[in-house]
Amino acid sequence: MSVDYDPFSHEAMKDPHPIYDKLRAVGSPVFMEKYNAWALARFADVWECSTKHEKDITFTAGQTPEQVLLGAPVPDTFMTKDGQAHRQWRGLIREDYTPDGVKVHAERITGLVREMLEPLLAKGEMDVYKELANRVTCINAGYMLGLPPEDSETWRALIDGMLEREEGQVGGGSETNQAAVGQLFGYFFEYIGKIRQNPELAGGHIKTFMEAEIDGHKLSDEELAFYIFSLLVTGSETTPITVAGVMYYLAQNPEQKAQVVADPVKVRKAFTETLRIDQPTNMLARKAVNDFELNGAEIKAGQGLLYLYASANRDEEEFESAAQFDMNRETERDLSFGRGGHKCLGLHLGTLMGCIILEELIAAIGDFEVVEDQCERLYGEHLSGFGKVVIRWDAANAKLR
Ligand code: HEM
């Protein structure tokens, strides 16, 4: 069976799941001639490629579909390095992201969530993505980097502008996208200029990367700007999509919602299950550097590989009733944060932030409903899930716990 799949088609960018079902039914990776690349839609394919073939692939050709499939420029950061260089540069900030490393941020993040949440409670209605979750994760990403918190709304809007896709748009080349990237980098260069002049103003990861020297190499202004950019995007994008998704899926499943409303700590299970059923990193891409065999596919050096995480996470061969939301399910393996040496650096921080936002919110508002016709899913190839989820609650009885 052959399936005609183009990750940049309108159909796939609008709702990839019907086509993911067909791709998985093929039973092995599917070749996309147009891009000289393979689509890995099954859990087993993504898992095996991530665990057994790291030496056969490179990250230097980029991580996004746009970079690997369309040849968009690849910023040089630890995310696009292989082997030892990757470990050394990622290692500079690794300790801040271990389970113990993120624990020190719990109190500060809880304070931030309460500060953002309090003025919203009397409204009785909000878009949980935009008005709460996204604001918290943006401010926190800036905090970890050492950027001024008062600028967070500015870079948030610019990241949105950069990722926005119009119907049928292939890649990020629209005027809106380019203008947003230009302004974002303008902001970074101005900030870097300021801290190069006054190093005592630098803090967080920016200070660490600015001062680092590995194998005689120090980061140029441009390289430093790419580190800031990449960490700002990865640190702020996926968690709020998941938070919005949790509220959506709980509202769709009233019995599970009742369990969480009665005991908000249980929202952790809902967070994990939302990541599975609606993986926000829809897909990431790699390039093969050696020939190898993968579950029936003969991969050749130089070919691209698309890891379709959102598809793998709904694979019936791995998860029973995979398209159903069940926060009490037990899973043996997961790909929600990737796998292998490049596994998500921020997995403990993302989980911590997401669960604090959700716990504080549900503890404060109690029962809630979702305004279905005001929810919107993201359109595009790279990220998936809800970019808008409007919820309603009883404002008269809402209060911070
Ligand atoms: C629910 C939230 C999140 C999800 C679902 C998620 C998912 C992922 C996935 C699937 C990858 C690819 C891993 C691989 O290649 O095997 C990744 C990489 C990465 N994530 Fe996350 N992420 C989340 C939150 C965060 C946060 C809060 C940060 C904050 C710093 C972060 C930083 C990164 C970085 C730096 C990488 C690249 C790692 C590398 O190449 O070494 N992520 N993430």
Residues whose N, C-alpha, C, O or C-beta is under 5 A from the ligand:
A	BS01	HEM	F78 M79 R90 L231 T234 G235 T238 T239 T242 T281 L335 S336 F337 G338 R339 G341 H342 K343 C344 L345 G346 L347 L349 G350
